[in-house]
Amino acid sequence: MLRRFKPTILAIEVINAAVSAFSKSFSPSGPILDIGSYHQPGYEKWCDRRVLFPGLEYVGCDIRPGPGVDRIENAHHLSFSDASFGTVMLLETLEHLPRPKRAIMEARRVLRGDGLLLLSVPFNYRLHGFPSDYWRFTASGIYQMLNDFPWKSVFSAGPALNPATIIGIAANTQSQDLVIAQQKLEAELRSQTRLLCRRLFWCALHQRSRDLIGLFLGRAEISVTFFDPGQAEYYRPTLPIPDAATRTRADESLV
């Protein structure tokens, strides 16, 4: 029971909740390519996301063999043909790649014209897999990394000024269906408010004590916050509304 309060498992559960909401809201098509699918020993139970996409062909790839890996692939140079997949996922992977923008370009190459990209990266999280732990991204940084996609949606989860996780969804085409799907996503996330906030609260407790103090002082509200570069304050809260929004500048793409 106590193991479930480990920060790694709490973070994985938040990501899984977002992946589940994505699957329910966007009805992604297969085949699904999961780049960086290796399951760390002891975490297989939490890292297996195949169950979230029932009935769809699912290919897990990583730079090394092991649990969850169907094929050995280099994220910078995928061996798949163009337009091979309906959905590509890069979950907690970009921070471990020397050239994250290159990996996103490869993901887009193997996506079909109607395909979807789903990615997540940590923001407030300890060093892991060091020395191959290169980057931390803000929501605006991920938005810039997805700049080549005609449609994209980026949101953060955790304390508004120091989120635990950044999640991005991108599509090769724009359509009204994507707008409707995002509305469904927001509704699905709202329905999971209690679970998400509980997990994110314990993440804050484990990661940084000053975040916990901020929670009690009302300075680090837990929320899921959508990035919107068209708004003056950039962020549009979706779950419990914070008192103040985060203002960030767009980071340069890392090619």
Secondary structure, DSSP 4 states (H G I P E B T S, - for coil): -GGGGSHHHHHHHHHHHHHHHHHHHH---S-EEEET-PPPTT-HHHH--GGGSTTS-EEEEESS-STT-SEE-BTTB--SPTT-EEEEEEES-GGG-S-HHHHHHHHHHHEEEEEEEEEEEESS----STTS------HHHHHHHTTTSSEEEEEEEEETTS-SEEEEEEESS--HHHHHHHHHHHHHHHHTHHHHHHHHHHHHHHH-HHHHHHHHHTSS-EEEEEE-TTSTTSEEE-SS--SS-----PPPP--
